[in-house]
Amino acid sequence: MFDPHLLLQGFWQVAQPGVFAFLLLGTVLGIVVGAIPGLTATMAIALLIPFTFSMNPISGIVMLLAIYASGIYGGGIASILIRTPGTPAAAATVLDGYPMAQRGEAGRAIGIATISSGIGGVFSALCLTFFAPMLATVALRFSAPEYFALAVFGLTVTMTLAGDAPLKGLASALAGLLVGMIGLDPIGGFPRFNFGVAELTGGLNFVAVMIGLFSLSEAFRQLETMGSSVPVPPAVRNVLPRLREILGYWRVYVRSCVFGLVVGITPGIGAETSSFLSYSETKRTAKDPGRFGKGAPEGVAAAQSAENASTGGDLLPMLTLGVPGDAATAVLMGALTIHNLQPGPLLFQERPDLVHQIFAGMICANVAFVVIGLLGARVFASVVQVDRRILVPIVCLLSLIGAYAIDNNPLDVWVTLIFGVIGWLMQRNGFPVSPLVLAVILGGMMESNLRRALVMGQGDLAYFLQRPIALAILAAALLAIVAVFRRMRRAP
């Protein structure tokens, strides 16, 4: 259960100079990466995981959490200034943020976006703090059948990550399952799919795969648009909004925070969905909906608060059940695993101190990007014009250095290069890379727990009918598949 004493100790740990410095560093990096169109927080997290090896676990994790929270917020800066979402989650911010900037209110729009993102982020972090221990307590009753069902549900949800092309999402997930099978059999211990290469006996390095898919592939994609010009952003003035104005949006914040949290908890949907849902509902219930799309500050507040309110919800199933709901939490889960911390209910039982430090770090990260975002708004506004000819080589170099730094193994560099090309080709042809990563993580969990469940049931699949929780989760997975195919049939 939630322990206030451990949470206070967590805040004290985060406040230590060695940890707090990395919190601030992660916040600045997250805002910068989020503000540059085309780059994402997921990419930054994957890129920097190898550089956290030498840190103590809480320093590295807090830095990555700060990148995650502030990166989601930072996407709104580019949306407001140049009508180009810095991250997919900030797409709804364009609708009213850019018109505000065009009429000379860029600073006001950024100020409202910053405060609104902070409100949504702190709300979701507090919900994570209170509800995660409760869910973990329930999850302690899970056994192999339940974990197999969770993995199946997670894999079915990956189909929704492909948007209007669920079959491409399924193909990506199946490719991820194949990649995850390289190495040793989890039960028998014999090698498979290593093609006689001894270095592949232990499987592909997951971090090298992630760096290639999320970081290097994005660098390759940026090469295609390197010659395109970036619009000159308007001047940013009067960033700090009036308190009376912020308090006047309280109904918007209540609605948006609930939307963001619920959408975040639901695997595979994404922060962009919560921001558009919140924006649409705010517009529908407004006294003058005609103002929306023409520079209504409430639209910016709704979109930004909802997208950051989804961050705590995204972390909830990853921390408590060990099932990542999207690409960013999958990468964060990999970071925890590398530091010998296995997300799931046992983490709450074995390391409650560390769990509460993570809660404190998430709360502090959301407060930090508000303060730094307001103070450095003009600086971050200039980031949207960064020269790709400088940025892309740096990303490529850091990707390869990070891959080699994992185990000082040249093979990991080749793995990163190969999956960088694979990720670039997948994006060019409309195949999402997120299902592939989720399948690599969940595939091993699904296989090993299925085989353990069959041992428990003496080889009888009907054993699952005797496990109500597992049966309910499998039923939810079936409903998710049915919903996807119904959507496909309705599509023109």
Secondary structure, DSSP 8 states (H G I E B T S, - for coil): ---HHHHHHHHHHHTSHHHHHHHHHHHHHHHHHHHSTT--HHHHHHHHGGGGTTS-HHHHHHHHHHHHHHHHHHHHHHHHHHSS-SSGGGGGGHHHHHHHHHTT-HHHHHHHHHHHHHHHHHHHHHHHHHHHHHHHHHHTT--HHHHHHHHHHHHHHGGGGGTT-HHHHHHHHHHHHHHHTSEE-TTT--EES-TT-GGGTT---HHHHHIIIIIIHHHHHHHHTTTS-----------S--HHHHHTTHHHHHHHHHHHHHHHHSTT--HHHHHHHHHHHHHHHSS-GGGTTS--HHHHHHHHHHHHHHHHHHHHHHHHHS---SHHHHHHHHHHHHTT---SHHHHHH-HHHHHHHHHHHHHHHHHHHHHHHHTHHHHHHHTT--HHHHHHHHHHHHHHHHHHHHT-HHHHHHHHHHHHHHHHHHHTT--SHHHHHHHHHHHHHHHHHHHHHHHTTT-GGGGGG-HHHHHHHHHHHHHHHHHHHHHHH--
